[in-house]
Amino acid sequence: MLRDILREDAQALAVAGAIAHIRPDILVLQGIDYDHHGYGVQALMALIAKQGVTYPYHFAARPNSGMATDLDMNGDGYRGGPRDSQGFGRYAGHRGMAVLSKWPVITQGFRNMSATLWKDLPGSVLPVWPDGKPFPSQAAQDIQRLSHVGHWDVPIAMPSAAPLHILAFHATPPVFDGPEDQNGRRNADEIRFWQLYLDGGIGAAPKGRFVIAGIANVDPERGAGRAQAIRDLLSDPRLQDPVPTSPAHGTRTVDWPEPDPGDMRASYILPSVELDVVAKGVFWPAPETPEADFLQHDGEDASRHRIVWVDLDL
């Protein structure tokens, strides 16, 4: 990834161009590889800066994706594969997260809940084999983290207001498993995590205004997954769902192949109820329109996922 960004390949330029076109003040960036020194994210920030948008601050922590274990974590009888990591990944740091910001990140206030064990989440129902034994094994469940990538609370210092907490996450897709529904169950609990966090059931509840932002990988109305989890989150009275849309694709945020699963709403920005939403959208222009050029470069798409944005009056 770092090599391709430094070479300014077509996809890297498409990503930078789309971000520069939308110009978010705070960006929760998904699917970017993590490295200890931050070379990858800084290279992308430099490429975005060439497009005219500068981010003085950023934050990234090691994701669970690609974090190796020494166990069979998906029940296929083998060890050492990408699905045997804490979260799917072919190497350490694969497909992580980062937060880019125009305003300082309050790093001393950062909370990383990514090490929370799935079995320790209140109310979790872990997968089992047909005979009732833990799936894929008791040893695997004893070390299995809940977060596919991470659950973060990242406070941002606002210039003329109290800090804004960015609650960032990227849940596992609720597919690519078997009848035990390992990924479906995990996805639902990764989403449900935020309500428990706001309840104070996982450490102290966050103080002040916040925005949940990330990829839930499940649509409340269509496709695979335990949709009740996202419905419950969207209807939580502490949150508001601005329902961002695009003229061409409505609420859908990802261009997955038809018919299975097809275009879906997978990404969400959910501000706390006291925040004033003044505008919102999904950047997914119709083909053959001038703005559609910002989704690709030399025929290469930036991503299957689209930028979801919300403007808040602070």
Steps between C-alpha positions, in 0.01 A plus 500: 500500500777743593680422176187568295426828680857622451477407132170691484325210334149540364310375806703713741432808286131411485482472880683830549285672238171385650603609851626836374171556314288442813751682729389352836636670811516164679534178304470143629704317240431129454702224339842668525789279608657580836872520564668595827655824374196610301682515168198378304242744634747790482575421137129508421462827692780648289324385182173659619694819575613509137129514414463810717371364836735482798451303820739618774395222738438130477468198724533127444540199728582140421188321376390149588491419128804292416596455866619140492396228741639149528157340483238394249255788539247412230459124536657393170756276671800714404705770670687800364246619240357852474182387680707371790598853596301697758335667202534393137837611371788364296765680705524716812324833447307390192195719433513715810345837588625855541348832602611811309411839645530874447505534881724338763438147617499485881720191512511485880121459495499222238331176604570181310246226575629269228642248746156427648442125483184396323407261782520789749243715322182499711226300329722347232393167351806331354481242218484128569538176308187289442583302817507820704878524545665842458575591139771462383644406841501613859862609461408721205207658683723569799717736290256620232471877502166654416626765259574395144707817452445714808271701726649842576397812689705782348444848653558795266568850635250742347613863445201663670311216666546204731688198361316274258544126553530290183387144572658313211461136402497254210293186561560162341283409198218271623576243228784263399415252776282192548182401684659596832468865381829599659535820295132590520501472879826692529379777269186548707697520824751746349206728422333438836827593670427871458176490695676318784780756487254788523328319789827499694504121481854496354697741713384856556251638250638778277435853623383767260401494136595214274460356153499127421670460162593182321412203287238276660488274193129436541193669351190550719268388222674262261782250457664260743566555867307545821337825402328551833834607649535796265130582533538515877801730468325729251199533730700566819365826648852622577580503127359647183512344158530777240431241223758630248403432139615550144262588215596193299520232772300617800640385835736242352869551566684208338510365148505124553426269206140409426305293586685389812526711704454799266511867591431555870519749780815393683658823631348723766550837668281529810537826698387526860150639531600848622705577187342705220518333158492762225579285195582141408561278201663201335749594230378271225424708191318356203718371214584742220471801732801729560525399868527132406856570389597548865427134574775367276827581329603354165212253528601378848237536775597650833304231685182295495396710798383861466568799724219562748502854639309706755536873576451592866443842653714510815 
